[in-house]
Each structure stands twice: as C-alpha cells, then as structure tokens.
C-alpha cells in the first residue's frame, strides 16, 4: 500500500515577505526572502486561507494562491510566492510573515 503524504498543519508559517507588487485586478503578489519549503506540498494555484502578520503586530486575513515566479537574476530557479486577495488595499512591508490558517478541503 502506498502511503499518502499528510497535509500540512493549519497555523503554519509559509513565507516571510521580501517584496510585494500590486497586480491590478488580481491582488498583491508577495515574494519570499528565502526558500519556501512549506509551499512545496501545494500545487500551483491552490487557494489557501492565510493571515498576514506585519512586523508591528497587525494581522490581516486573506485568501492566497500559490504562484511560481521566475526572477531575471535566477531564470533557472523559479521561486514560489503567494498572490493575496485581502478584499481591500493592504500594504505588506518586508518582514511580514504569511501564515496558513486553514488547510484546503481535499
């Protein structure tokens, strides 16, 4: 019998923000400041319930999709990031942490 991987636990840190870009009509693209192993189990475009935890302590709930971005300085090493929909304009400074708060339904 083949063992199935367990889904990641809820309340898991997914990434720390290095930079963000507002994509009109789509949301806020957040790119990580380093590797993002917690995003690896999720297929691209998987919708996740997340919480942005700003360095000052403010928190914002959002729906995020897992995205892959290729950077000009590393074209052979795509990075995973999150496309966030907060439902309102939100700015995320560098250092903001994005946490998974609910595992998607299987």
Residue frames as qw, qx, qy, qz and C-alpha x, y, z in Angstrom:
[[0.000, 0.890, 0.456, 0.000, 0.00, 0.00, 0.00],
 [0.406, 0.440, -0.006, 0.801, 1.29, 3.46, -0.96],
 [0.301, -0.572, -0.463, 0.607, 1.50, 5.94, 1.93],
 [0.168, 0.823, 0.317, 0.440, -0.14, 9.30, 1.21],
 [0.326, 0.170, -0.326, 0.871, 1.64, 12.42, 2.47],
 [0.180, -0.668, -0.618, 0.374, -0.14, 14.15, 5.30],
 [0.169, 0.844, 0.225, 0.457, -1.45, 17.65, 4.62],
 [0.301, 0.296, -0.387, 0.820, 0.46, 20.48, 6.28],
 [0.236, -0.536, -0.686, 0.432, -0.91, 21.51, 9.67],
 [0.002, 0.892, 0.294, 0.342, -3.01, 24.63, 10.00],
 [0.333, -0.935, 0.122, 0.026, -1.25, 27.66, 11.53],
 [0.828, -0.059, 0.242, 0.502, 1.98, 27.10, 9.65],
 [0.020, -0.787, 0.200, 0.583, 4.36, 29.90, 8.58],
 [0.797, 0.503, 0.315, 0.113, 4.51, 29.85, 4.77],
 [0.613, 0.411, 0.049, 0.673, 6.87, 32.69, 3.93],
 [0.282, -0.692, -0.149, 0.647, 8.47, 35.93, 5.06],
 [0.462, 0.846, 0.258, 0.067, 7.92, 38.79, 2.61],
 [0.550, -0.187, 0.195, 0.790, 10.89, 40.32, 0.79],
 [0.080, 0.171, -0.256, -0.948, 8.88, 42.37, -1.72],
 [0.393, 0.520, 0.724, -0.224, 5.32, 42.82, -2.97],
 [0.012, 0.046, -0.456, -0.889, 3.76, 44.03, -6.19],
 [0.494, 0.416, 0.456, -0.613, 0.16, 45.12, -6.66],
 [0.119, 0.061, 0.815, 0.563, -1.28, 43.37, -9.73],
 [0.416, 0.143, 0.083, -0.894, -4.42, 45.29, -10.75],
 [0.773, 0.071, -0.261, -0.575, -7.45, 43.05, -10.87],
 [0.759, 0.100, -0.641, 0.058, -5.55, 40.10, -9.39],
 [0.731, -0.658, -0.167, 0.067, -4.25, 41.02, -5.95],
 [0.152, -0.882, 0.443, -0.052, -0.96, 41.53, -4.17],
 [0.895, 0.240, -0.340, 0.160, 1.94, 39.29, -5.20],
 [0.486, -0.789, 0.365, -0.087, 4.22, 38.54, -2.23],
 [0.765, 0.421, -0.456, 0.171, 7.69, 37.17, -2.92],
 [0.829, -0.530, -0.120, 0.135, 9.72, 35.45, -0.20],
 [0.064, -0.901, 0.426, -0.041, 13.00, 36.48, 1.34],
 [0.172, -0.454, 0.874, 0.027, 14.32, 32.91, 1.05],
 [0.242, -0.019, -0.932, -0.269, 13.36, 29.32, 0.30],
 [0.587, -0.129, 0.158, -0.784, 9.72, 28.35, 0.88],
 [0.140, 0.075, -0.987, -0.031, 9.63, 24.61, 1.69],
 [0.311, 0.288, 0.720, -0.549, 6.18, 24.94, 3.36],
 [0.544, 0.492, -0.048, -0.678, 4.69, 25.85, -0.05],
 [0.100, 0.345, -0.870, -0.339, 6.11, 22.75, -1.78],
 [0.252, 0.195, 0.939, -0.132, 3.23, 20.37, -0.88],
 [0.403, 0.642, 0.405, -0.512, 0.71, 22.66, -2.58],
 [0.540, 0.412, 0.553, 0.483, 0.02, 22.58, -6.31],
 [0.119, -0.009, 0.147, 0.982, 0.29, 25.87, -8.18],
 [0.327, -0.290, -0.310, -0.844, -2.85, 27.99, -7.91],
 [0.445, -0.411, -0.779, 0.163, -4.07, 26.18, -4.78],
 [0.245, -0.705, -0.052, -0.664, -6.25, 28.55, -2.74],
 [0.537, -0.163, -0.657, 0.503, -5.27, 28.87, 0.92],
 [0.348, -0.890, -0.208, -0.208, -6.76, 30.74, 3.86],
 [0.639, 0.133, -0.302, 0.695, -3.86, 32.79, 5.25],
 [0.308, -0.922, -0.197, 0.130, -3.05, 35.54, 7.70],
 [0.490, 0.585, -0.186, 0.619, -0.51, 38.29, 7.10],
 [0.610, -0.703, -0.224, 0.289, 1.31, 39.15, 10.32],
 [0.324, 0.846, -0.113, 0.407, 3.00, 42.51, 9.97],
 [0.546, 0.200, -0.516, 0.628, 6.19, 43.28, 11.95],
 [0.148, -0.340, 0.300, -0.879, 4.27, 45.73, 14.18],
 [0.195, 0.098, 0.868, -0.446, 1.73, 43.07, 15.20],
 [0.584, 0.325, 0.040, -0.743, -1.17, 43.98, 12.89],
 [0.359, 0.034, 0.919, 0.160, -2.86, 40.98, 11.26],
 [0.525, 0.362, -0.164, -0.753, -4.88, 40.75, 8.05],
 [0.671, 0.132, 0.728, -0.056, -6.84, 37.71, 6.82],
 [0.374, 0.552, -0.418, -0.617, -6.69, 36.85, 3.13],
 [0.922, 0.215, 0.321, -0.019, -7.14, 34.17, 0.52],
 [0.057, -0.712, 0.581, 0.390, -3.90, 33.36, -1.27],
 [0.944, 0.325, 0.025, -0.060, -2.98, 31.24, -4.25],
 [0.670, -0.426, 0.438, 0.422, 0.38, 29.54, -4.64],
 [0.566, 0.818, -0.052, -0.091, 2.29, 31.02, -7.58],
 [0.796, -0.156, 0.249, 0.529, 5.65, 30.49, -9.23],
 [0.203, 0.968, -0.059, -0.132, 7.78, 33.43, -10.35],
 [0.821, 0.145, 0.073, 0.547, 10.99, 33.44, -12.34],
 [0.204, -0.907, 0.046, 0.367, 13.38, 36.26, -11.49],
 [0.575, 0.789, -0.212, 0.040, 15.74, 37.72, -14.11],
 [0.068, -0.741, 0.648, -0.163, 18.76, 37.12, -11.86],
 [0.342, -0.203, 0.910, -0.117, 17.87, 33.42, -11.47],
 [0.619, 0.230, -0.304, -0.687, 15.97, 32.27, -14.59],
 [0.575, 0.109, -0.804, -0.109, 16.65, 28.58, -13.87],
 [0.240, -0.156, -0.810, 0.511, 15.41, 28.74, -10.27],
 [0.321, -0.557, -0.368, -0.672, 11.75, 29.73, -10.09],
 [0.013, 0.061, -0.669, 0.740, 10.57, 30.88, -6.66],
 [0.251, -0.570, -0.765, -0.166, 7.22, 30.17, -5.09],
 [0.035, -0.063, 0.274, -0.959, 5.24, 33.10, -3.74],
 [0.094, 0.528, 0.806, -0.250, 1.66, 33.95, -2.88],
 [0.077, -0.345, -0.354, -0.866, -0.94, 36.02, -4.71],
 [0.088, -0.319, -0.723, 0.607, -3.02, 37.55, -1.92],
 [0.201, -0.537, -0.458, -0.679, -6.61, 38.82, -2.01],
 [0.138, -0.132, -0.627, 0.755, -7.40, 40.87, 1.09],
 [0.005, 0.718, 0.691, 0.089, -10.66, 42.31, -0.25],
 [0.077, -0.991, -0.081, 0.072, -9.24, 45.80, 0.40],
 [0.484, 0.719, -0.340, 0.364, -5.97, 47.65, -0.19],
 [0.763, -0.625, 0.119, 0.115, -3.30, 46.38, 2.20],
 [0.402, 0.760, -0.482, 0.169, 0.42, 47.13, 2.11],
 [0.934, -0.331, -0.024, 0.130, 2.82, 44.50, 3.40],
 [0.001, -0.884, 0.467, 0.002, 6.27, 45.70, 4.44],
 [0.615, 0.365, -0.684, 0.147, 9.33, 43.49, 4.10],
 [0.030, 0.230, -0.803, 0.549, 9.47, 41.11, 7.05],
 [0.713, -0.059, 0.133, -0.686, 5.73, 40.44, 7.10],
 [0.162, -0.125, 0.979, 0.003, 5.02, 36.76, 7.75],
 [0.671, 0.027, -0.315, -0.671, 2.29, 34.91, 5.85],
 [0.273, -0.156, 0.897, -0.312, 0.79, 32.06, 7.87],
 [0.412, -0.183, -0.785, -0.426, -1.50, 29.25, 6.75],
 [0.362, -0.159, 0.514, -0.761, -4.63, 29.31, 8.93],
 [0.802, 0.149, 0.405, -0.413, -6.73, 26.60, 7.27],
 [0.291, -0.179, 0.853, 0.394, -5.83, 23.58, 5.20],
 [0.492, 0.193, -0.339, -0.778, -7.83, 23.48, 1.96],
 [0.829, 0.056, 0.404, -0.382, -10.54, 20.84, 1.63],
 [0.290, -0.275, 0.843, 0.359, -9.30, 17.73, -0.15]]
